[in-house]
Amino acid sequence: MKQSITWVGHGSWKMTTAEGLEIYVDPWLDTNPACPYKLADIKKADIVAVTHGHNDHIGDSIALCKQTGATLVTLPEVAVYASRYGIPYDQDDGCVHTGGTVTVKGVKITATFALHYSDIMGYEYDKEGVEMPGSGACGFIITPPGGKRIYFAGDTGLFGDMELISKMYHPEVSVLPVGGKYGMGVYEAAWACSMLRTPIVIPGHYNTFPNQRADMQEFDGYLKVIAPFTRLEVLSPGGTLEL
């Protein structure tokens, strides 16, 4: 079995390791207009990693953990929130803060800085439009045993320490937002690639809504000039790239 990445749609992803572990990152499923399947369709998840509390990222993560028994890996504020709904705080050592690293089910996960801020738009927001305190956001370097290191940036703007992420963690694939309204656009993402120096970039967080569009030919053109060592891999929602 090969390691793979599947675009679940918008800012949601699934990574499958060579050992068969299934890791969901920011699983927004049931109300995600770009997601080709629903929460009820998922029978297996081993780890659910959540970068922040916006409703398109915390999404269905709590329900998915309860449905499958997956371990929640997330920031302390989101972990505290999830504990209100039946996910024990720091269960299986899954709570991590920016700059920290945990190993869950043999998978090494490092929380990186993200230039983004978020209170928690969870069940209370869905029902009454009420946000819960949070204000944290991160990205993740996910390293399965014997597999490729993947940088899931989450929602972020461009920041100079992406170069430090490259030097410290040497990610082999970068998964970046490119929608340009709530994070980087294609121009900024090309500059991110110039610092990250990953051989592959996979764009996400675009073309879900009319105000978050991105042109992949434009992105590729910027990459050829700014980061020619990085290859663009474009997925459709539900599409998978084997690594």
Order of alpha helices (4+ residues) and beta strands (2+ residues): beta-beta-beta-beta-alpha-beta-alpha-beta-beta-alpha-beta-beta-alpha-beta-alpha-beta-alpha-beta-beta
